[in-house]
Amino acid sequence: MKLFIIGRNEVLFSTFEYLCRQNEHQVVAVITAKARPEYEKTEEDFRVLAEKCGARFYQTQVINETARKVVRESGDRKSVV
């Protein structure tokens, strides 16, 4: 299954790490925003993991708009967001 990682927190990052270790799913893209000071994981952590997993990386302050655009441009109607 093709997946999109959209958001910005430690639980999502841990899930993303887990998915990257599995061969069952493909993370297509990661869409996140600049980290707030209280977050342990930064946008750079997400970028590095996206690169390692072969996923496209997007950092934006308008996550919903960017997510719609990226999903639409992927052309895959069976992806999970």
C-alpha positions as CSV (number, residue, x, y, z in Angstrom):
1,M,0.0,0.0,0.0
2,K,1.2,3.5,-0.8
3,L,1.1,5.9,2.2
4,F,1.5,9.6,2.8
5,I,2.9,10.8,6.2
6,I,1.2,14.1,7.0
7,G,1.8,15.9,10.2
8,R,4.4,16.6,12.8
9,N,4.7,14.8,16.1
10,E,6.8,12.1,17.8
11,V,4.1,9.4,17.5
12,L,3.9,10.0,13.8
13,F,7.7,10.0,13.5
14,S,7.9,6.6,15.3
15,T,5.2,5.2,13.0
16,F,7.1,6.5,10.0
17,E,10.3,4.8,11.2
18,Y,8.4,1.5,11.7
19,L,6.9,1.7,8.2
20,C,10.3,2.4,6.7
21,R,11.6,-0.8,8.2
22,Q,8.8,-2.9,6.8
23,N,8.6,-4.1,3.2
24,E,4.8,-4.2,3.1
25,H,4.1,-0.5,2.4
26,Q,5.7,2.4,0.5
27,V,5.8,5.8,2.0
28,V,5.4,8.1,-1.1
29,A,5.7,11.5,0.5
30,V,6.2,13.2,3.8
31,I,4.4,16.6,4.4
32,T,5.3,18.5,7.6
33,A,5.7,22.0,9.0
34,K,8.5,23.7,11.0
35,A,8.8,22.2,14.4
36,R,7.7,24.1,17.4
37,P,10.3,24.5,20.2
38,E,8.6,21.9,22.5
39,Y,8.9,19.1,19.8
40,E,11.6,16.6,20.2
41,K,11.6,15.7,16.5
42,T,12.3,18.5,14.0
43,E,11.4,18.9,10.4
44,E,15.1,17.9,9.7
45,D,14.5,14.5,11.4
46,F,11.5,14.0,9.1
47,R,13.5,15.1,6.0
48,V,16.4,12.7,6.8
49,L,14.1,9.8,7.3
50,A,12.1,10.6,4.1
51,E,15.4,10.6,2.2
52,K,16.4,7.3,3.8
53,C,13.1,5.7,2.8
54,G,13.0,7.1,-0.7
55,A,10.0,9.4,0.0
56,R,9.5,12.9,-1.3
57,F,9.7,15.6,1.4
58,Y,7.7,18.8,1.7
59,Q,7.9,21.4,4.4
60,T,5.2,23.9,4.4
61,Q,3.0,26.1,6.7
62,V,-0.1,25.2,4.7
63,I,-0.2,21.4,5.2
64,N,-3.8,20.8,4.0
65,E,-3.3,22.7,0.7
66,T,0.1,21.0,0.0
67,A,-1.3,17.6,0.9
68,R,-4.2,17.9,-1.5
69,K,-1.8,19.0,-4.2
70,V,0.7,16.2,-3.6
71,V,-1.9,13.5,-3.4
72,R,-3.6,14.8,-6.6
73,E,-0.3,14.9,-8.4
74,S,0.6,11.4,-7.4
75,G,-2.2,10.1,-9.6
76,D,-2.6,7.1,-7.4
77,R,-6.2,6.7,-6.3
78,K,-5.4,3.9,-3.9
79,S,-3.0,5.7,-1.6
80,V,-3.7,6.2,2.1
81,V,-3.4,9.6,3.6
